[in-house]
């Protein structure tokens, strides 16, 4: 299994679940603001989704 395959098959679905949980249950947090660590995770998942989308189009180029 290549690293990209592992990301798509294992990590991405788990990260999607975590991100969805944060987004849809943020109203249950006691804090007035969403903690920076949770915002960082949601941002990371968004970047990973964009990267996977590129991979699905056989685009393995690196950004400039």
C-alpha positions as CSV (number, residue, x, y, z in Angstrom):
1,X,0.0,0.0,0.0
2,X,1.5,3.3,-1.1
3,X,1.4,6.3,1.3
4,X,-1.2,8.0,-0.8
5,X,-3.4,5.0,-0.8
6,X,-3.2,4.7,3.0
7,X,-4.2,8.4,3.3
8,X,-7.2,7.8,1.1
9,X,-8.3,4.4,2.6
10,X,-7.5,4.9,6.2
11,X,-6.8,8.4,7.4
12,X,-9.2,10.5,5.2
13,X,-12.4,8.7,6.4
14,X,-11.4,9.1,10.0
15,X,-10.4,12.7,9.6
16,X,-13.7,13.4,7.8
17,X,-15.6,11.9,10.8
18,X,-13.6,14.1,13.2
19,X,-14.1,17.2,11.1
20,X,-17.9,16.6,10.8
21,X,-18.2,16.0,14.5
22,X,-16.4,19.3,15.2
23,X,-18.5,21.2,12.7
24,X,-21.9,19.7,13.6
25,X,-21.4,19.6,17.4
26,X,-19.5,22.8,18.1
27,X,-22.6,24.2,19.8
28,X,-22.0,21.7,22.6
29,X,-18.6,23.2,23.5
30,X,-18.4,25.1,26.8
31,X,-16.0,27.6,25.5
32,X,-17.2,30.8,23.8
33,X,-14.8,30.2,20.9
34,X,-13.8,27.0,19.1
35,X,-10.3,26.0,20.4
36,X,-7.5,26.6,18.0
37,X,-6.6,22.9,17.9
38,X,-10.0,22.0,16.6
39,X,-9.9,24.8,13.9
40,X,-6.5,23.5,12.9
41,X,-7.9,20.0,12.5
42,X,-10.8,21.2,10.3
43,X,-8.3,23.2,8.2
44,X,-6.0,20.2,7.8
45,X,-8.9,18.0,6.7
46,X,-9.9,20.6,4.0
47,X,-6.4,20.6,2.6
48,X,-6.3,16.8,2.6
49,X,-9.6,16.6,0.7
50,X,-8.1,19.0,-1.9
51,X,-5.0,16.9,-2.2
52,X,-7.0,13.7,-2.6
53,X,-9.1,15.4,-5.3
54,X,-5.9,16.2,-7.2
55,X,-4.6,12.6,-6.8
56,X,-7.9,11.3,-8.2
57,X,-7.2,13.3,-11.4
58,X,-3.7,11.8,-11.5
59,X,-2.2,15.2,-10.6
60,X,0.8,14.5,-8.4
61,X,2.4,17.9,-8.9
62,X,3.6,20.0,-6.0
63,X,2.5,23.6,-5.5
64,X,5.0,26.2,-6.4
